[in-house]
Amino acid sequence: MRLLYTIWCAVYFVALYLILFPIQFVFLQRDQWKPLAHTINYIWGILFFAGIGISIHVERRFKPDPKQVYVFCANHFSYLDIAAMGVIVKNYYAFIGKSEVKHVPLLGYMFAKLHVQVDREQAKSRAYSLAKSIRTLASGRSIMIFPEGGIRAKEPPKMHHPFKDGAFIMAIQQQVPVVPITLLTNYKILPDTEKVRMHRFPLRAVIHPPISTTGLTQENVAWLREETYRIIDAELSQSAGTSAAGQSSTQLSDR
């Protein structure tokens, strides 16, 4: 049954994107239309999760102002995270993502037009993506980034440490707030394993209050990086502890 569910998710994923892509393609042709292309991604995400029977629960301890600019930082345990961020955060933002995505038919075209690509193995590419991200922030558009630098955690929900510096360098350089986001269940829905299998869990996330960068300098990058890590890690640890306590209570009540 799990295999059949996974096949349905994959087929629905592709079919839904094929239906919406022609509209998105038009919106990608001009810069002033690109926010509408971004909205298509949001619509696709809502329809996708609804169609595969996964509910979305976002605890918004902070509601980002759509007119303000932020650097959104989230943990990254699953390939589902990109699709999830599209429905969790409604602001107009650019992803910082791997350049390999450009080779994916249609999806790669959209990503290249709408987001910032980086080859993490190439120093020149990293420098270029950082410079482009700073220009994006300066233009009034937010940035979305997974500061672990990819799916690198060996034992989710424990994140890879330390975070990469890029997100925090650009936030301080532009004096824009960093907004930590904790993705609590994506690694349960689509684990990063050899056998690709989808599981039905509610998609749960927390948008934390922003960390101000006003008055910070590049000497504060390490502090900002560790503070962001601490906030996300604390939420992950608390959630894991609550889940473990709930399972123990259930086991005791069944005896």
Secondary structure, 3 states (H helix, E strand, C coil): CHHHHHHHHHHHHHHHHHHHHHHHHHHCCCHHHHHHHHHHHHHHHHHHHHHCCCCEEEEECCCCCCCCCCEEEECCCCCCHHHHHHHHCCCCEEEEEEHHHHHCCCHHHHHHHHCEEECCCCHHHHHHHHHHHHHHHHCCCEEEECCCCCCCCCCCCCCCCCCCCHHHHHHHHHCCCEEEEEECCHHHHCCCCCCCCCCCCCEEEEECCCECCCCCCHHHHHHHHHHHHHHHHHHHHHHHHHHHHHHHHHHHHHC
